[in-house]
Amino acid sequence: MQPLQCTECGARVLVQKNSWEHTSIQWDDAARARCREIDSAGPGRPGAPRTGCAALTATITRAAEAGAVPVRDPAPVPTPVVAH
Ligand SMILES: [Zn+2]
């Protein structure tokens, strides 16, 4: 896993991209407290706590496309856009 910072809220999480579809994200307390989207109450609360952040997801996708976050199983790649 590698550290990545959400461009929206600045939360720092650990990320591992297993494939384009599957991403593992590890939140610590500081990141949880910082993110505006994720449920700051954490696990164990009744109901369906939010465990994701749309901005962070976008950040991870951009990082993966830029090669900053390696994708362990890169196939099938959804139409890679290579900017030159
Ligand atoms: Zn966030």
PDB file of the backbone (N, CA, C, O) and the ligand in Angstrom, with CONECT records:
HET     ZN  A 101       1
ATOM      1  N   MET A   1       0.848  -1.182   0.000  1.00  0.00           N
ATOM      2  CA  MET A   1       0.000   0.000   0.000  1.00  0.00           C
ATOM      3  C   MET A   1       0.888   1.237   0.000  1.00  0.00           C
ATOM      4  O   MET A   1       2.031   1.199   0.456  1.00  0.00           O
ATOM      5  N   GLN A   2       0.359   2.304  -0.505  1.00  0.00           N
ATOM      6  CA  GLN A   2       1.139   3.531  -0.517  1.00  0.00           C
ATOM      7  C   GLN A   2       0.265   4.708  -0.113  1.00  0.00           C
ATOM      8  O   GLN A   2      -0.946   4.688  -0.334  1.00  0.00           O
ATOM      9  N   PRO A   3       0.868   5.727   0.474  1.00  0.00           N
ATOM     10  CA  PRO A   3       0.091   6.870   0.927  1.00  0.00           C
ATOM     11  C   PRO A   3      -0.399   7.716  -0.246  1.00  0.00           C
ATOM     12  O   PRO A   3       0.297   7.895  -1.245  1.00  0.00           O
ATOM     13  N   LEU A   4      -1.611   8.226  -0.092  1.00  0.00           N
ATOM     14  CA  LEU A   4      -2.166   9.120  -1.104  1.00  0.00           C
ATOM     15  C   LEU A   4      -3.051  10.127  -0.388  1.00  0.00           C
ATOM     16  O   LEU A   4      -3.736   9.799   0.581  1.00  0.00           O
ATOM     17  N   GLN A   5      -3.022  11.349  -0.879  1.00  0.00           N
ATOM     18  CA  GLN A   5      -3.792  12.400  -0.229  1.00  0.00           C
ATOM     19  C   GLN A   5      -4.955  12.826  -1.103  1.00  0.00           C
ATOM     20  O   GLN A   5      -4.784  13.102  -2.290  1.00  0.00           O
ATOM     21  N   CYS A   6      -6.131  12.877  -0.513  1.00  0.00           N
ATOM     22  CA  CYS A   6      -7.330  13.311  -1.216  1.00  0.00           C
ATOM     23  C   CYS A   6      -7.177  14.779  -1.606  1.00  0.00           C
ATOM     24  O   CYS A   6      -6.861  15.620  -0.764  1.00  0.00           O
ATOM     25  N   THR A   7      -7.401  15.080  -2.875  1.00  0.00           N
ATOM     26  CA  THR A   7      -7.212  16.449  -3.334  1.00  0.00           C
ATOM     27  C   THR A   7      -8.308  17.377  -2.811  1.00  0.00           C
ATOM     28  O   THR A   7      -8.118  18.592  -2.758  1.00  0.00           O
ATOM     29  N   GLU A   8      -9.449  16.814  -2.425  1.00  0.00           N
ATOM     30  CA  GLU A   8     -10.558  17.629  -1.939  1.00  0.00           C
ATOM     31  C   GLU A   8     -10.421  17.981  -0.465  1.00  0.00           C
ATOM     32  O   GLU A   8     -10.461  19.151  -0.084  1.00  0.00           O
ATOM     33  N   CYS A   9     -10.261  16.960   0.349  1.00  0.00           N
ATOM     34  CA  CYS A   9     -10.305  17.187   1.792  1.00  0.00           C
ATOM     35  C   CYS A   9      -8.943  17.050   2.448  1.00  0.00           C
ATOM     36  O   CYS A   9      -8.788  17.397   3.618  1.00  0.00           O
ATOM     37  N   GLY A  10      -7.959  16.554   1.723  1.00  0.00           N
ATOM     38  CA  GLY A  10      -6.618  16.461   2.271  1.00  0.00           C
ATOM     39  C   GLY A  10      -6.399  15.268   3.168  1.00  0.00           C
ATOM     40  O   GLY A  10      -5.360  15.156   3.818  1.00  0.00           O
ATOM     41  N   ALA A  11      -7.374  14.370   3.207  1.00  0.00           N
ATOM     42  CA  ALA A  11      -7.206  13.170   4.024  1.00  0.00           C
ATOM     43  C   ALA A  11      -6.101  12.292   3.442  1.00  0.00           C
ATOM     44  O   ALA A  11      -6.037  12.077   2.231  1.00  0.00           O
ATOM     45  N   ARG A  12      -5.241  11.794   4.308  1.00  0.00           N
ATOM     46  CA  ARG A  12      -4.154  10.925   3.863  1.00  0.00           C
ATOM     47  C   ARG A  12      -4.501   9.486   4.167  1.00  0.00           C
ATOM     48  O   ARG A  12      -4.719   9.120   5.322  1.00  0.00           O
ATOM     49  N   VAL A  13      -4.553   8.671   3.130  1.00  0.00           N
ATOM     50  CA  VAL A  13      -4.907   7.269   3.313  1.00  0.00           C
ATOM     51  C   VAL A  13      -3.838   6.398   2.670  1.00  0.00           C
ATOM     52  O   VAL A  13      -2.962   6.892   1.959  1.00  0.00           O
ATOM     53  N   LEU A  14      -3.921   5.105   2.926  1.00  0.00           N
ATOM     54  CA  LEU A  14      -3.058   4.151   2.250  1.00  0.00           C
ATOM     55  C   LEU A  14      -3.874   3.457   1.175  1.00  0.00           C
ATOM     56  O   LEU A  14      -5.000   3.020   1.411  1.00  0.00           O
ATOM     57  N   VAL A  15      -3.289   3.364  -0.004  1.00  0.00           N
ATOM     58  CA  VAL A  15      -4.030   2.870  -1.156  1.00  0.00           C
ATOM     59  C   VAL A  15      -3.298   1.713  -1.811  1.00  0.00           C
ATOM     60  O   VAL A  15      -2.074   1.711  -1.937  1.00  0.00           O
ATOM     61  N   GLN A  16      -4.077   0.739  -2.218  1.00  0.00           N
ATOM     62  CA  GLN A  16      -3.530  -0.322  -3.056  1.00  0.00           C
ATOM     63  C   GLN A  16      -4.532  -0.622  -4.148  1.00  0.00           C
ATOM     64  O   GLN A  16      -5.682  -0.971  -3.883  1.00  0.00           O
ATOM     65  N   LYS A  17      -4.075  -0.480  -5.382  1.00  0.00           N
ATOM     66  CA  LYS A  17      -4.964  -0.702  -6.504  1.00  0.00           C
ATOM     67  C   LYS A  17      -4.721  -2.117  -7.020  1.00  0.00           C
ATOM     68  O   LYS A  17      -3.697  -2.404  -7.641  1.00  0.00           O
ATOM     69  N   ASN A  18      -5.688  -2.996  -6.748  1.00  0.00           N
ATOM     70  CA  ASN A  18      -5.539  -4.384  -7.166  1.00  0.00           C
ATOM     71  C   ASN A  18      -5.860  -4.547  -8.642  1.00  0.00           C
ATOM     72  O   ASN A  18      -5.237  -5.342  -9.346  1.00  0.00           O
ATOM     73  N   SER A  19      -6.823  -3.796  -9.086  1.00  0.00           N
ATOM     74  CA  SER A  19      -7.169  -3.754 -10.502  1.00  0.00           C
ATOM     75  C   SER A  19      -7.890  -2.431 -10.715  1.00  0.00           C
ATOM     76  O   SER A  19      -8.072  -1.658  -9.774  1.00  0.00           O
ATOM     77  N   TRP A  20      -8.299  -2.173 -11.950  1.00  0.00           N
ATOM     78  CA  TRP A  20      -9.007  -0.919 -12.206  1.00  0.00           C
ATOM     79  C   TRP A  20     -10.331  -0.871 -11.461  1.00  0.00           C
ATOM     80  O   TRP A  20     -10.838   0.201 -11.133  1.00  0.00           O
ATOM     81  N   GLU A  21     -10.882  -2.050 -11.201  1.00  0.00           N
ATOM     82  CA  GLU A  21     -12.176  -2.109 -10.524  1.00  0.00           C
ATOM     83  C   GLU A  21     -12.052  -2.166  -9.007  1.00  0.00           C
ATOM     84  O   GLU A  21     -12.937  -1.714  -8.280  1.00  0.00           O
ATOM     85  N   HIS A  22     -10.941  -2.730  -8.542  1.00  0.00           N
ATOM     86  CA  HIS A  22     -10.840  -3.037  -7.119  1.00  0.00           C
ATOM     87  C   HIS A  22      -9.715  -2.243  -6.461  1.00  0.00           C
ATOM     88  O   HIS A  22      -8.544  -2.375  -6.818  1.00  0.00           O
ATOM     89  N   THR A  23     -10.096  -1.429  -5.505  1.00  0.00           N
ATOM     90  CA  THR A  23      -9.120  -0.610  -4.791  1.00  0.00           C
ATOM     91  C   THR A  23      -9.246  -0.858  -3.303  1.00  0.00           C
ATOM     92  O   THR A  23     -10.349  -0.848  -2.758  1.00  0.00           O
ATOM     93  N   SER A  24      -8.123  -1.081  -2.644  1.00  0.00           N
ATOM     94  CA  SER A  24      -8.119  -1.189  -1.194  1.00  0.00           C
ATOM     95  C   SER A  24      -7.669   0.147  -0.610  1.00  0.00           C
ATOM     96  O   SER A  24      -6.646   0.707  -1.004  1.00  0.00           O
ATOM     97  N   ILE A  25      -8.461   0.638   0.336  1.00  0.00           N
ATOM     98  CA  ILE A  25      -8.132   1.908   0.974  1.00  0.00           C
ATOM     99  C   ILE A  25      -8.090   1.704   2.483  1.00  0.00           C
ATOM    100  O   ILE A  25      -9.020   1.153   3.072  1.00  0.00           O
ATOM    101  N   GLN A  26      -7.013   2.150   3.093  1.00  0.00           N
ATOM    102  CA  GLN A  26      -6.901   2.026   4.534  1.00  0.00           C
ATOM    103  C   GLN A  26      -6.967   3.406   5.170  1.00  0.00           C
ATOM    104  O   GLN A  26      -6.112   4.259   4.933  1.00  0.00           O
ATOM    105  N   TRP A  27      -7.994   3.607   5.977  1.00  0.00           N
ATOM    106  CA  TRP A  27      -8.194   4.892   6.647  1.00  0.00           C
ATOM    107  C   TRP A  27      -7.638   4.802   8.060  1.00  0.00           C
ATOM    108  O   TRP A  27      -7.833   3.802   8.750  1.00  0.00           O
ATOM    109  N   ASP A  28      -6.954   5.841   8.482  1.00  0.00           N
ATOM    110  CA  ASP A  28      -6.645   5.913   9.902  1.00  0.00           C
ATOM    111  C   ASP A  28      -7.516   7.015  10.512  1.00  0.00           C
ATOM    112  O   ASP A  28      -8.266   7.687   9.804  1.00  0.00           O
ATOM    113  N   ASP A  29      -7.411   7.190  11.809  1.00  0.00           N
ATOM    114  CA  ASP A  29      -8.300   8.128  12.498  1.00  0.00           C
ATOM    115  C   ASP A  29      -8.143   9.555  11.988  1.00  0.00           C
ATOM    116  O   ASP A  29      -9.122  10.290  11.858  1.00  0.00           O
ATOM    117  N   ALA A  30      -6.900   9.939  11.701  1.00  0.00           N
ATOM    118  CA  ALA A  30      -6.648  11.304  11.235  1.00  0.00           C
ATOM    119  C   ALA A  30      -7.324  11.541   9.889  1.00  0.00           C
ATOM    120  O   ALA A  30      -7.916  12.596   9.663  1.00  0.00           O
ATOM    121  N   ALA A  31      -7.235  10.559   9.000  1.00  0.00           N
ATOM    122  CA  ALA A  31      -7.850  10.693   7.685  1.00  0.00           C
ATOM    123  C   ALA A  31      -9.372  10.744   7.808  1.00  0.00           C
ATOM    124  O   ALA A  31     -10.036  11.540   7.143  1.00  0.00           O
ATOM    125  N   ARG A  32      -9.910   9.879   8.672  1.00  0.00           N
ATOM    126  CA  ARG A  32     -11.359   9.860   8.896  1.00  0.00           C
ATOM    127  C   ARG A  32     -11.857  11.204   9.385  1.00  0.00           C
ATOM    128  O   ARG A  32     -12.883  11.706   8.927  1.00  0.00           O
ATOM    129  N   ALA A  33     -11.119  11.782  10.321  1.00  0.00           N
ATOM    130  CA  ALA A  33     -11.534  13.047  10.914  1.00  0.00           C
ATOM    131  C   ALA A  33     -11.470  14.167   9.888  1.00  0.00           C
ATOM    132  O   ALA A  33     -12.212  15.146   9.969  1.00  0.00           O
ATOM    133  N   ARG A  34     -10.574  14.010   8.924  1.00  0.00           N
ATOM    134  CA  ARG A  34     -10.327  15.073   7.963  1.00  0.00           C
ATOM    135  C   ARG A  34     -11.317  15.059   6.799  1.00  0.00           C
ATOM    136  O   ARG A  34     -11.727  16.106   6.299  1.00  0.00           O
ATOM    137  N   CYS A  35     -11.686  13.868   6.386  1.00  0.00           N
ATOM    138  CA  CYS A  35     -12.537  13.745   5.204  1.00  0.00           C
ATOM    139  C   CYS A  35     -13.952  14.225   5.495  1.00  0.00           C
ATOM    140  O   CYS A  35     -14.515  13.948   6.554  1.00  0.00           O
ATOM    141  N   ARG A  36     -14.510  14.946   4.540  1.00  0.00           N
ATOM    142  CA  ARG A  36     -15.853  15.473   4.725  1.00  0.00           C
ATOM    143  C   ARG A  36     -16.913  14.432   4.409  1.00  0.00           C
ATOM    144  O   ARG A  36     -18.045  14.525   4.883  1.00  0.00           O
ATOM    145  N   GLU A  37     -16.540  13.430   3.601  1.00  0.00           N
ATOM    146  CA  GLU A  37     -17.556  12.509   3.114  1.00  0.00           C
ATOM    147  C   GLU A  37     -17.687  11.247   3.949  1.00  0.00           C
ATOM    148  O   GLU A  37     -18.787  10.742   4.177  1.00  0.00           O
ATOM    149  N   ILE A  38     -16.540  10.747   4.401  1.00  0.00           N
ATOM    150  CA  ILE A  38     -16.595   9.466   5.094  1.00  0.00           C
ATOM    151  C   ILE A  38     -17.238   9.646   6.462  1.00  0.00           C
ATOM    152  O   ILE A  38     -17.176  10.719   7.062  1.00  0.00           O
ATOM    153  N   ASP A  39     -17.849   8.583   6.935  1.00  0.00           N
ATOM    154  CA  ASP A  39     -18.507   8.619   8.226  1.00  0.00           C
ATOM    155  C   ASP A  39     -17.465   8.700   9.339  1.00  0.00           C
ATOM    156  O   ASP A  39     -16.685   7.770   9.542  1.00  0.00           O
ATOM    157  N   SER A  40     -17.463   9.815  10.051  1.00  0.00           N
ATOM    158  CA  SER A  40     -16.435  10.012  11.065  1.00  0.00           C
ATOM    159  C   SER A  40     -16.718   9.203  12.321  1.00  0.00           C
ATOM    160  O   SER A  40     -15.855   9.076  13.189  1.00  0.00           O
ATOM    161  N   ALA A  41     -17.925   8.657  12.421  1.00  0.00           N
ATOM    162  CA  ALA A  41     -18.252   7.854  13.595  1.00  0.00           C
ATOM    163  C   ALA A  41     -17.560   6.501  13.534  1.00  0.00           C
ATOM    164  O   ALA A  41     -17.412   5.822  14.550  1.00  0.00           O
ATOM    165  N   GLY A  42     -17.144   6.122  12.354  1.00  0.00           N
ATOM    166  CA  GLY A  42     -16.393   4.881  12.223  1.00  0.00           C
ATOM    167  C   GLY A  42     -17.279   3.653  12.249  1.00  0.00           C
ATOM    168  O   GLY A  42     -18.502   3.763  12.338  1.00  0.00           O
ATOM    169  N   PRO A  43     -16.667   2.492  12.171  1.00  0.00           N
ATOM    170  CA  PRO A  43     -17.426   1.242  12.122  1.00  0.00           C
ATOM    171  C   PRO A  43     -18.098   0.957  13.463  1.00  0.00           C
ATOM    172  O   PRO A  43     -17.678   1.472  14.499  1.00  0.00           O
ATOM    173  N   GLY A  44     -19.125   0.149  13.433  1.00  0.00           N
ATOM    174  CA  GLY A  44     -19.797  -0.228  14.658  1.00  0.00           C
ATOM    175  C   GLY A  44     -21.054   0.579  14.912  1.00  0.00           C
ATOM    176  O   GLY A  44     -21.839   0.268  15.808  1.00  0.00           O
ATOM    177  N   ARG A  45     -21.235   1.622  14.111  1.00  0.00           N
ATOM    178  CA  ARG A  45     -22.437   2.429  14.271  1.00  0.00           C
ATOM    179  C   ARG A  45     -23.593   1.751  13.561  1.00  0.00           C
ATOM    180  O   ARG A  45     -23.404   1.170  12.492  1.00  0.00           O
ATOM    181  N   PRO A  46     -24.778   1.812  14.129  1.00  0.00           N
ATOM    182  CA  PRO A  46     -25.945   1.232  13.439  1.00  0.00           C
ATOM    183  C   PRO A  46     -26.231   1.960  12.136  1.00  0.00           C
ATOM    184  O   PRO A  46     -25.904   3.136  11.977  1.00  0.00           O
ATOM    185  N   GLY A  47     -26.841   1.243  11.215  1.00  0.00           N
ATOM    186  CA  GLY A  47     -27.130   1.840   9.918  1.00  0.00           C
ATOM    187  C   GLY A  47     -26.012   1.528   8.956  1.00  0.00           C
ATOM    188  O   GLY A  47     -25.208   0.627   9.191  1.00  0.00           O
ATOM    189  N   ALA A  48     -25.965   2.266   7.886  1.00  0.00           N
ATOM    190  CA  ALA A  48     -24.950   2.020   6.867  1.00  0.00           C
ATOM    191  C   ALA A  48     -23.955   3.169   6.851  1.00  0.00           C
ATOM    192  O   ALA A  48     -24.186   4.187   6.198  1.00  0.00           O
ATOM    193  N   PRO A  49     -22.846   3.009   7.569  1.00  0.00           N
ATOM    194  CA  PRO A  49     -21.866   4.088   7.575  1.00  0.00           C
ATOM    195  C   PRO A  49     -21.213   4.251   6.222  1.00  0.00           C
ATOM    196  O   PRO A  49     -21.006   3.278   5.497  1.00  0.00           O
ATOM    197  N   ARG A  50     -20.893   5.477   5.888  1.00  0.00           N
ATOM    198  CA  ARG A  50     -20.210   5.726   4.619  1.00  0.00           C
ATOM    199  C   ARG A  50     -18.759   5.310   4.767  1.00  0.00           C
ATOM    200  O   ARG A  50     -18.084   5.676   5.729  1.00  0.00           O
ATOM    201  N   THR A  51     -18.307   4.559   3.821  1.00  0.00           N
ATOM    202  CA  THR A  51     -16.936   4.084   3.918  1.00  0.00           C
ATOM    203  C   THR A  51     -16.114   4.583   2.750  1.00  0.00           C
ATOM    204  O   THR A  51     -14.984   4.139   2.542  1.00  0.00           O
ATOM    205  N   GLY A  52     -16.675   5.504   1.989  1.00  0.00           N
ATOM    206  CA  GLY A  52     -15.941   5.979   0.830  1.00  0.00           C
ATOM    207  C   GLY A  52     -16.019   7.476   0.675  1.00  0.00           C
ATOM    208  O   GLY A  52     -16.825   8.147   1.321  1.00  0.00           O
ATOM    209  N   CYS A  53     -15.190   7.978  -0.172  1.00  0.00           N
ATOM    210  CA  CYS A  53     -15.177   9.401  -0.470  1.00  0.00           C
ATOM    211  C   CYS A  53     -15.047   9.528  -1.980  1.00  0.00           C
ATOM    212  O   CYS A  53     -14.071   9.060  -2.566  1.00  0.00           O
ATOM    213  N   ALA A  54     -16.027  10.158  -2.605  1.00  0.00           N
ATOM    214  CA  ALA A  54     -16.037  10.260  -4.067  1.00  0.00           C
ATOM    215  C   ALA A  54     -14.817  11.011  -4.570  1.00  0.00           C
ATOM    216  O   ALA A  54     -14.235  10.652  -5.594  1.00  0.00           O
ATOM    217  N   ALA A  55     -14.431  12.059  -3.845  1.00  0.00           N
ATOM    218  CA  ALA A  55     -13.266  12.851  -4.258  1.00  0.00           C
ATOM    219  C   ALA A  55     -11.998  12.022  -4.171  1.00  0.00           C
ATOM    220  O   ALA A  55     -11.122  12.117  -5.030  1.00  0.00           O
ATOM    221  N   LEU A  56     -11.908  11.216  -3.137  1.00  0.00           N
ATOM    222  CA  LEU A  56     -10.727  10.369  -2.980  1.00  0.00           C
ATOM    223  C   LEU A  56     -10.687   9.311  -4.078  1.00  0.00           C
ATOM    224  O   LEU A  56      -9.630   9.020  -4.639  1.00  0.00           O
ATOM    225  N   THR A  57     -11.850   8.744  -4.374  1.00  0.00           N
ATOM    226  CA  THR A  57     -11.922   7.759  -5.444  1.00  0.00           C
ATOM    227  C   THR A  57     -11.427   8.352  -6.753  1.00  0.00           C
ATOM    228  O   THR A  57     -10.693   7.704  -7.500  1.00  0.00           O
ATOM    229  N   ALA A  58     -11.832   9.594  -7.028  1.00  0.00           N
ATOM    230  CA  ALA A  58     -11.388  10.279  -8.238  1.00  0.00           C
ATOM    231  C   ALA A  58      -9.886  10.528  -8.194  1.00  0.00           C
ATOM    232  O   ALA A  58      -9.191  10.402  -9.202  1.00  0.00           O
ATOM    233  N   THR A  59      -9.400  10.882  -7.012  1.00  0.00           N
ATOM    234  CA  THR A  59      -7.965  11.119  -6.842  1.00  0.00           C
ATOM    235  C   THR A  59      -7.175   9.858  -7.148  1.00  0.00           C
ATOM    236  O   THR A  59      -6.148   9.903  -7.825  1.00  0.00           O
ATOM    237  N   ILE A  60      -7.662   8.737  -6.644  1.00  0.00           N
ATOM    238  CA  ILE A  60      -6.980   7.455  -6.851  1.00  0.00           C
ATOM    239  C   ILE A  60      -6.982   7.086  -8.327  1.00  0.00           C
ATOM    240  O   ILE A  60      -5.976   6.624  -8.865  1.00  0.00           O
ATOM    241  N   THR A  61      -8.131   7.294  -8.978  1.00  0.00           N
ATOM    242  CA  THR A  61      -8.225   6.969 -10.399  1.00  0.00           C
ATOM    243  C   THR A  61      -7.245   7.798 -11.213  1.00  0.00           C
ATOM    244  O   THR A  61      -6.567   7.282 -12.101  1.00  0.00           O
ATOM    245  N   ARG A  62      -7.176   9.087 -10.904  1.00  0.00           N
ATOM    246  CA  ARG A  62      -6.228   9.950 -11.614  1.00  0.00           C
ATOM    247  C   ARG A  62      -4.788   9.508 -11.360  1.00  0.00           C
ATOM    248  O   ARG A  62      -3.968   9.473 -12.278  1.00  0.00           O
ATOM    249  N   ALA A  63      -4.493   9.174 -10.113  1.00  0.00           N
ATOM    250  CA  ALA A  63      -3.138   8.744  -9.763  1.00  0.00           C
ATOM    251  C   ALA A  63      -2.776   7.454 -10.491  1.00  0.00           C
ATOM    252  O   ALA A  63      -1.647   7.280 -10.950  1.00  0.00           O
ATOM    253  N   ALA A  64      -3.749   6.557 -10.588  1.00  0.00           N
ATOM    254  CA  ALA A  64      -3.501   5.285 -11.270  1.00  0.00           C
ATOM    255  C   ALA A  64      -3.271   5.516 -12.760  1.00  0.00           C
ATOM    256  O   ALA A  64      -2.384   4.910 -13.361  1.00  0.00           O
ATOM    257  N   GLU A  65      -4.079   6.399 -13.351  1.00  0.00           N
ATOM    258  CA  GLU A  65      -3.927   6.703 -14.768  1.00  0.00           C
ATOM    259  C   GLU A  65      -2.597   7.376 -15.053  1.00  0.00           C
ATOM    260  O   GLU A  65      -2.024   7.207 -16.129  1.00  0.00           O
ATOM    261  N   ALA A  66      -2.109   8.139 -14.085  1.00  0.00           N
ATOM    262  CA  ALA A  66      -0.843   8.834 -14.249  1.00  0.00           C
ATOM    263  C   ALA A  66       0.342   7.933 -13.930  1.00  0.00           C
ATOM    264  O   ALA A  66       1.497   8.295 -14.153  1.00  0.00           O
ATOM    265  N   GLY A  67       0.029   6.739 -13.399  1.00  0.00           N
ATOM    266  CA  GLY A  67       1.097   5.808 -13.074  1.00  0.00           C
ATOM    267  C   GLY A  67       1.675   6.013 -11.686  1.00  0.00           C
ATOM    268  O   GLY A  67       2.640   5.349 -11.307  1.00  0.00           O
ATOM    269  N   ALA A  68       1.090   6.929 -10.926  1.00  0.00           N
ATOM    270  CA  ALA A  68       1.593   7.206  -9.582  1.00  0.00           C
ATOM    271  C   ALA A  68       1.218   6.079  -8.619  1.00  0.00           C
ATOM    272  O   ALA A  68       1.940   5.789  -7.665  1.00  0.00           O
ATOM    273  N   VAL A  69       0.076   5.454  -8.891  1.00  0.00           N
ATOM    274  CA  VAL A  69      -0.337   4.290  -8.111  1.00  0.00           C
ATOM    275  C   VAL A  69      -0.345   3.092  -9.047  1.00  0.00           C
ATOM    276  O   VAL A  69      -1.140   3.055  -9.986  1.00  0.00           O
ATOM    277  N   PRO A  70       0.517   2.115  -8.815  1.00  0.00           N
ATOM    278  CA  PRO A  70       0.568   0.953  -9.698  1.00  0.00           C
ATOM    279  C   PRO A  70      -0.691   0.108  -9.582  1.00  0.00           C
ATOM    280  O   PRO A  70      -1.210  -0.106  -8.486  1.00  0.00           O
ATOM    281  N   VAL A  71      -1.175  -0.368 -10.719  1.00  0.00           N
ATOM    282  CA  VAL A  71      -2.316  -1.267 -10.743  1.00  0.00           C
ATOM    283  C   VAL A  71      -1.777  -2.686 -10.892  1.00  0.00           C
ATOM    284  O   VAL A  71      -1.152  -3.027 -11.897  1.00  0.00           O
ATOM    285  N   ARG A  72      -2.032  -3.512  -9.868  1.00  0.00           N
ATOM    286  CA  ARG A  72      -1.431  -4.836  -9.827  1.00  0.00           C
ATOM    287  C   ARG A  72      -1.884  -5.716 -10.989  1.00  0.00           C
ATOM    288  O   ARG A  72      -1.089  -6.458 -11.565  1.00  0.00           O
ATOM    289  N   ASP A  73      -3.154  -5.626 -11.321  1.00  0.00           N
ATOM    290  CA  ASP A  73      -3.676  -6.429 -12.427  1.00  0.00           C
ATOM    291  C   ASP A  73      -4.310  -5.470 -13.430  1.00  0.00           C
ATOM    292  O   ASP A  73      -5.517  -5.233 -13.390  1.00  0.00           O
ATOM    293  N   PRO A  74      -3.504  -4.926 -14.318  1.00  0.00           N
ATOM    294  CA  PRO A  74      -3.967  -3.812 -15.159  1.00  0.00           C
ATOM    295  C   PRO A  74      -4.918  -4.216 -16.278  1.00  0.00           C
ATOM    296  O   PRO A  74      -5.484  -3.334 -16.923  1.00  0.00           O
ATOM    297  N   ALA A  75      -5.119  -5.489 -16.537  1.00  0.00           N
ATOM    298  CA  ALA A  75      -6.043  -5.895 -17.587  1.00  0.00           C
ATOM    299  C   ALA A  75      -7.374  -6.303 -16.974  1.00  0.00           C
ATOM    300  O   ALA A  75      -7.352  -6.955 -15.930  1.00  0.00           O
ATOM    301  N   PRO A  76      -8.501  -5.981 -17.526  1.00  0.00           N
ATOM    302  CA  PRO A  76      -8.687  -5.173 -18.726  1.00  0.00           C
ATOM    303  C   PRO A  76      -8.682  -3.681 -18.421  1.00  0.00           C
ATOM    304  O   PRO A  76      -9.340  -3.214 -17.492  1.00  0.00           O
ATOM    305  N   VAL A  77      -7.950  -2.975 -19.198  1.00  0.00           N
ATOM    306  CA  VAL A  77      -7.855  -1.521 -19.005  1.00  0.00           C
ATOM    307  C   VAL A  77      -8.948  -0.831 -19.806  1.00  0.00           C
ATOM    308  O   VAL A  77      -9.063  -1.049 -21.012  1.00  0.00           O
ATOM    309  N   PRO A  78      -9.759   0.007 -19.141  1.00  0.00           N
ATOM    310  CA  PRO A  78     -10.822   0.710 -19.861  1.00  0.00           C
ATOM    311  C   PRO A  78     -10.297   1.906 -20.646  1.00  0.00           C
ATOM    312  O   PRO A  78     -10.123   2.996 -20.102  1.00  0.00           O
ATOM    313  N   THR A  79     -10.055   1.688 -21.902  1.00  0.00           N
ATOM    314  CA  THR A  79      -9.642   2.741 -22.836  1.00  0.00           C
ATOM    315  C   THR A  79      -8.650   3.728 -22.223  1.00  0.00           C
ATOM    316  O   THR A  79      -9.022   4.840 -21.850  1.00  0.00           O
ATOM    317  N   PRO A  80      -7.404   3.319 -22.124  1.00  0.00           N
ATOM    318  CA  PRO A  80      -6.415   4.222 -21.516  1.00  0.00           C
ATOM    319  C   PRO A  80      -6.239   5.492 -22.326  1.00  0.00           C
ATOM    320  O   PRO A  80      -6.091   5.448 -23.547  1.00  0.00           O
ATOM    321  N   VAL A  81      -6.255   6.600 -21.653  1.00  0.00           N
ATOM    322  CA  VAL A  81      -6.042   7.888 -22.309  1.00  0.00           C
ATOM    323  C   VAL A  81      -4.603   8.324 -22.051  1.00  0.00           C
ATOM    324  O   VAL A  81      -4.236   8.636 -20.918  1.00  0.00           O
ATOM    325  N   VAL A  82      -3.813   8.343 -23.080  1.00  0.00           N
ATOM    326  CA  VAL A  82      -2.414   8.738 -22.925  1.00  0.00           C
ATOM    327  C   VAL A  82      -2.252  10.162 -23.416  1.00  0.00           C
ATOM    328  O   VAL A  82      -2.428  10.456 -24.598  1.00  0.00           O
ATOM    329  N   ALA A  83      -1.920  11.025 -22.501  1.00  0.00           N
ATOM    330  CA  ALA A  83      -1.735  12.431 -22.858  1.00  0.00           C
ATOM    331  C   ALA A  83      -0.287  12.710 -23.210  1.00  0.00           C
ATOM    332  O   ALA A  83       0.632  12.302 -22.498  1.00  0.00           O
ATOM    333  N   HIS A  84      -0.099  13.398 -24.300  1.00  0.00           N
ATOM    334  CA  HIS A  84       1.257  13.756 -24.688  1.00  0.00           C
ATOM    335  C   HIS A  84       1.342  15.267 -24.883  1.00  0.00           C
ATOM    336  O   HIS A  84       2.406  15.788 -25.215  1.00  0.00           O
TER     337      HIS A  84
HETATM  338 ZN    ZN A 101     -12.363  12.954   1.070  1.00  0.00          ZN2+
END
